[in-house]
Amino acid sequence: MAKNKEYTLFEFEDEKQIDVFLATNVNAISSKCEEYIKSLQEKSSYSDINLVEWRVGNIEYLTSTIGFFKVGKKTTTKLEQLNSLKKFELIPHDFYLCVDCIFDFEKKLIAISNRSDLDLEKIINFLNTTEIAKEIGIAIRGCEDNKAFLKKLETATNIQKFSLKVDGSNMNLENYSKGAIELLSNLNGLKEKIEINGTDLSREVAIEIAKKVRSSEISVRIVLKEGDNPIVIKPTDEFIKKSFSIDQDKQTIIKELADCLNSSRVYFD
């Protein structure tokens, strides 16, 4: 029976993009993703702040926009080896713990395989702190599974407060936050918080916005049932994950994970 491999879905974000409504910036993240992937090939190894050595290898393109690479963390173990005196002694040996990374820079997505002996958070931290990531302003963030959060918004008795952080990444919210983002740009600011209070805010608008933003950007105060005290809810911090057969082709993996994202968070043109 074929074994399975689980992948977690992430997305590329442009840390420097503010004027998101300029036509020239619409595809800025996609082009930065391509620049980032190409740059990973140019340096054979990296060391993080803890002096742990990381390597990127096996980079290959499957199509003009979809590709694959491996990330490995250098690890040392000691193995018994027979020396010239015919005695066994413990000799250090280096090896790498590796994960698979499948990217689609047209969709700005990257899927990373999970393994129990390698912390996924440390892998993302490494990828986000390389010199090229800092230089071009690209970052990798997890894609949250927001179905449970959206369900609470749909079934709540009423919505009393809606809070939203606005920055240059809110490119899908032109109808609601264009003025705020233009103000940020004019002031050379990075973030602004919009907070709307009321006794019964529009459920439809709240749900539409919630489908378009990251979980870190939004919080809502609701009354779940008549007579209940208000509670504050936020999207889950659980990322989208899915298992595939180890021989599943990589293009199918990234496509199916993108479909999972679309079912959880709907983007509008």
Beta strands, then each sheet from edge to edge (+ up, - down):
strand 1: 4-14
strand 2: 45-47
strand 3: 53-61
strand 4: 66-82
strand 5: 88-104
strand 6: 109-113
strand 7: 138-142
strand 8: 158-166
strand 9: 192-197
strand 10: 218-223
strand 11: 231-233
strand 12: 241-245
sheet 1: 2+ 3- 4+ 5- 6+ 1- 7+
sheet 2: 2+ 3- 4+ 5- 6+ 1- 12+
sheet 3: 9+ 8- 10+ 11-
end
